[in-house]
Amino acid sequence: MQPSSLTALGGTHALALPSIRPLAIGIGGTALFGFVLRTAVTHEGFSLTHLGWALSLPAVTLLAWALCLPALYILWATRQPGLGASQCVHAALEAVHTLGLSLASTTPLLWFFAATAPESRISSPLAVLFTFLALLASGHAFGQALHRHGASFTGTTRIAFLVLHAVTFAQCAHGAGLSWQ
């Protein structure tokens, strides 16, 4: 992500702001997948609930990060030298970008099965697989971004956080009425 520079009050320090484009791409890709997920799961044609799922999936994604990132920061990142909250937020934004790209890239295949074989049993497991792999890629991108900032995000800490994030994502999705079955 290319940060923009904004001069702080007083003109002495620059505040690095992340570019909005990767976040918009991540949210857009997740929304596209949410729209197609509704078709794959319910085998229905277009309805307003498709738009609801298209809005809910990105909201669930952002909510899961908003819930998990402070826990990681408080319990782990504060003990990492040179790693601050802004680096953690930048890493989370890269993860959302990767999640959106991953889900958007699998959307045509999911749409194909949902549209050509609406009663097929393959659509729901395929959607679960695509979501799981996208969450895994997102977690990897998060870890790589932290590594670029000099943090050692490996082993038990990484696995525990990725499991926490996946479980939080699943609980938020269930709470929002999203289903992969």
N, C-alpha and C positions, 0 to 999 in steps of 0.2 A: 504494500500500500504506500503510495506516495503521499507524505503529509504536506499539508499547506502550512504556511507560516503566518501567524497573526501576532503582531506586536502587542505585548501586554500593556496595561496602563502604566504610564511613566516612561515607556519606550525602552526599557533596559533589557527585558527578557522576551524571548519569542516563545509562544505557546504552539506546539505542534498539534495540528488538528488532522485527523485522518480524512482521507478523501471519501466523499459520500458514494462514489461510483461502485466500489466493491460491495459496500453494504446494500446498495440498491439492487445490484446484480444478485446478491445472495437472497435477499427478500423476494425478488421477482422470480428467481428459479424455484424457491420453496413454494411460492404461491402457485406457480404453474403446476408443480407436482401435486399440490393439494387439490387443485381443480380436477386433474386427471385421476387422482386417488379416489375421489368421490364417484367417478364413473366406473372405475375398476371394482370398487367394493359393492356398490349398490346396483350396478348394471342398469342404471336409469339414464335417460336422455338428460339434456341440459335443464336445470332448474335453478332457482335462487339459492338453494342449499349448496350448489357447486361454488357459488361466489363466497358463501359462508366458510366453506372448507378452504378455499383459496386465501381467505383472509386469516383464518384460524391457524393454519400451519405455520406461517411466518411469526405470528404472535406467540405461538407455543415455543418456537425456536428461541425467540428473544427472551421470553419469560424463563425458559430453562437456563439460559446463560445468566440472566439477571439474578437468579436464585443461587446458582452454583459458583459463579465467579467470586463473590465476596467471601464465601467459605474457603475457597482455595487461597485467596489473597491473605486472609487473616491467619490461617493455619500454616501456610507454606511460604508464600511469596515474601512475607515480611522478613523471613530469615535468609532470603537470597540477597547477597550483596549487589547493589546496583539495579535491582529490579523494583520498579514502582508500580503503582496502580495504572498509570497510563500505558506501560508496556503490556500489562495483563489485558487491558481493554483493547489495545491494538491487536494482540494475539487472538482475542475472542472475535474481533471483527474479521480477521483473516479466516477464522474457523467458520463463521457464518457465511462468508463468501464461498469457501470451499464446499460447504454443505449445499448451498444453493446451486452451485455449478454441477455438483454431483447429481443432485436430484433432477435438475433440468436436463442433464444429458441422458438420464434414463427415462424421462417422460415419454418420448416417442415410442419406445418399446412397450411401455405399460399401456399407453393409449392404443397401440396396435392390437394388443391382446384384448383390451376392454371393448374395442369397437368391432373387431372381427369375430371374436368368440365370447360374446357377453355371458354365456352360461358356463364358460370354462372355469375349472377350479384353479387354474394357474395364476390368475390375476392377483388374488390376495397374497399368496405366498411370494410372488414376484415383488409386490409392493413392499412387503416386510423385508425381503432381502435387499432391495434397493435402498430402503430407509436405513437399515442396519449398516450397510456398506458406506453410505453417505455419512452417517454419524461417526463411523470409524475413520474415514478420510478427514472429517472435520476435526476429530480429536488429534490425528496425526499432524494436521496443519497447525493446530494450536500448540502442540509440543515443539514443532520446528520453529515457530515464531518465537516462542520463549527461549529456545536454544540460541537463536540469532541475537537475543538480548543478553546472552551470557548466563542464562539460568540452566541448571541441571534438572530437567523434568523427566526423570527416568524411573524405572522400577515400580515399586509399590505405590509411590505417590501418583504416578501417571495412571496406573491401572485403577487405583481407587477413585481418582477424579473422573476418569472416563466412564466408569461404572455408575458413579453418582450422577453424572450428567445424563447418561442414557436412561437411568431410572427416573430422574426428574423429568426428562423429555416425555417419557411414556406416561407418567402420571399426569402431567399437564395436558397431554393430548387426550387422554381418557377423560379428564375433567372438562375439556372443551367439546367433548362429544365426537372426537375423531376416532375412527376405528379402521383397522387394517383387515378386518374379517368380514 
